[in-house]
Amino acid sequence: MKSSFFNRDVAIDLGTANTLVAIKGKGIVLNEPTVVAQHHQTGDIIAVGYEAKQMIGRSSGNIDVIRPMQEGVIADFETTSTMIQYFLNRVDAKGFWTKKPSVMICVPSGVTKVEKRAVWDAGKQAGAKDVFVITEPLAAALGAGLPVWEPTGNMIVDIGGGTTEVAIVSLGGLVTSRSIRIAGDYMDDQIQSYIRKQYSLAIGSATAELLKIKLGSAKYDDNRDKMDVRDRDIVTGLPETVSVSNHDMVTALQDTVQSIADAIMDTLEASPPELSADIMERGIVLTGGGALLSGLSSVVREMTAIPVILAEDPLYCVVRGTMGAIDQFSQLKHITNDVEMNM
Ligand SMILES: Nc1ncnc2c1ncn2[C@@H]1O[C@H](COP(=O)(O)OP(=O)(O)OP(=O)(O)O)[C@@H](O)[C@H]1O
């Protein structure tokens, strides 16, 4: 059923690590890191997105490089709001709409009413006609193509940058959900502290992320090459090169993987027996960038004894589902609080 509310529809996935913007009929038109660089004294915006991410760890005292979303919550209201406006204006500059668009923004499930309101204000200030807010697990489930409308339990596990959101969806709404602050950023932190402890080397978060993506896995993989990492030795203070192996990565990441499996089991235990029986049969669907960690699906399958399916294009499920929620808005607004409009 199509809604008549929207003219030139825009979907925004406001993620801890990345912000994506999609336009109906055009697809994803913007995909940038959720990072803003500001002048320390004046607060003027110097760079947003990729340009700002390059400045992390490299800026002078005059520039603050901020990640305004952290651990699934809006850590910096004003900067988040300015960033949304900046991204919308940038998309608008490409001339995608002549009339004011309607915007559906996806936010982490942990955000408060006040934070939702701030997001809503930002959309309005950027020139949106109507602003709608949807919570992340529902968007992820829609984007992964789960049959959310059916009277059957579907489990979605969205492993993003700041949070892992585990939810059971049935009949168009979240029946039960859990959000833990253990996801991609936490994996990077674990890698940084492992390398510091094991090799006395202080590496930055960007290097840790690179190690995770290129060498990391949830289980040992002897086919992976080692990777040389050069940074500052914390004892001598001099530059040093160490050779990091896949075994190092698995050891560094094992607690994170265990925590994700525990969150899945806790959510299952809290769900009505009929729904958990559905999930045990149908399986768990993984979305989000963190789900791309090599071998994660099979390790979670071993730990939970439930089939695990990695969604197609896990990094794009949330924005795809946010766009899908626009089409299904008339249905959603009657049955769930996970989609709200015009606060
Ligand atoms: N191939 C990969 N292997 C492991 N991790 C990856 C891979 N590709 C991306 N990631 C990680 O995925 C995370 C970003 O995922 P995503 O864009 O889904 O998060 P987000 O939506 O911004 O965050 P959140 O959902 O917490 O708000 C980052 O931590 C990134 O390092």
The ligand as a MOL file (V3000), in Angstrom:
LIG
                    3D

  0  0  0     0  0            999 V3000
M  V30 BEGIN CTAB
M  V30 COUNTS 31 33 0 0 0
M  V30 BEGIN ATOM
M  V30 1 N 34.5580 -6.0100 5.9720 0
M  V30 2 C 34.3430 -5.6100 7.2250 0
M  V30 3 N 34.7090 -6.3970 8.2560 0
M  V30 4 C 34.4960 -6.0130 9.5320 0
M  V30 5 N 33.9090 -4.8380 9.8750 0
M  V30 6 C 33.5430 -4.0120 8.8770 0
M  V30 7 C 33.7200 -4.3470 7.5100 0
M  V30 8 N 33.2340 -3.3160 6.7500 0
M  V30 9 C 32.7830 -2.3840 7.6060 0
M  V30 10 N 32.9520 -2.7860 8.8860 0
M  V30 11 C 32.6240 -2.0590 10.1200 0
M  V30 12 O 31.2480 -1.7750 10.1470 0
M  V30 13 C 31.0190 -0.6540 11.0120 0
M  V30 14 C 30.0640 0.3180 10.3460 0
M  V30 15 O 28.8680 -0.3470 10.0630 0
M  V30 16 P 27.5170 0.4630 9.7740 0
M  V30 17 O 27.7680 1.4670 8.7120 0
M  V30 18 O 26.4520 -0.5410 9.5650 0
M  V30 19 O 27.3460 1.2000 11.1750 0
M  V30 20 P 26.4480 2.4540 11.5550 0
M  V30 21 O 25.0740 2.2580 11.0070 0
M  V30 22 O 27.1310 3.6930 11.1630 0
M  V30 23 O 26.4890 2.3220 13.1330 0
M  V30 24 P 25.2810 2.1350 14.1970 0
M  V30 25 O 24.3460 1.1230 13.6000 0
M  V30 26 O 25.9430 1.6560 15.4500 0
M  V30 27 O 24.6800 3.4850 14.3630 0
M  V30 28 C 32.3720 -0.0110 11.2610 0
M  V30 29 O 32.8190 -0.3330 12.5740 0
M  V30 30 C 33.2710 -0.6830 10.2070 0
M  V30 31 O 34.6170 -0.7730 10.6250 0
M  V30 END ATOM
M  V30 BEGIN BOND
M  V30 1 1 1 2
M  V30 2 1 2 3
M  V30 3 2 2 7
M  V30 4 2 3 4
M  V30 5 1 4 5
M  V30 6 2 5 6
M  V30 7 1 6 7
M  V30 8 1 6 10
M  V30 9 1 7 8
M  V30 10 2 8 9
M  V30 11 1 9 10
M  V30 12 1 10 11
M  V30 13 1 11 12
M  V30 14 1 11 30
M  V30 15 1 12 13
M  V30 16 1 13 14
M  V30 17 1 13 28
M  V30 18 1 14 15
M  V30 19 1 15 16
M  V30 20 2 16 17
M  V30 21 1 16 18
M  V30 22 1 16 19
M  V30 23 1 19 20
M  V30 24 2 20 21
M  V30 25 1 20 22
M  V30 26 1 20 23
M  V30 27 1 23 24
M  V30 28 2 24 25
M  V30 29 1 24 26
M  V30 30 1 24 27
M  V30 31 1 28 29
M  V30 32 1 28 30
M  V30 33 1 30 31
M  V30 END BOND
M  V30 END CTAB
M  END
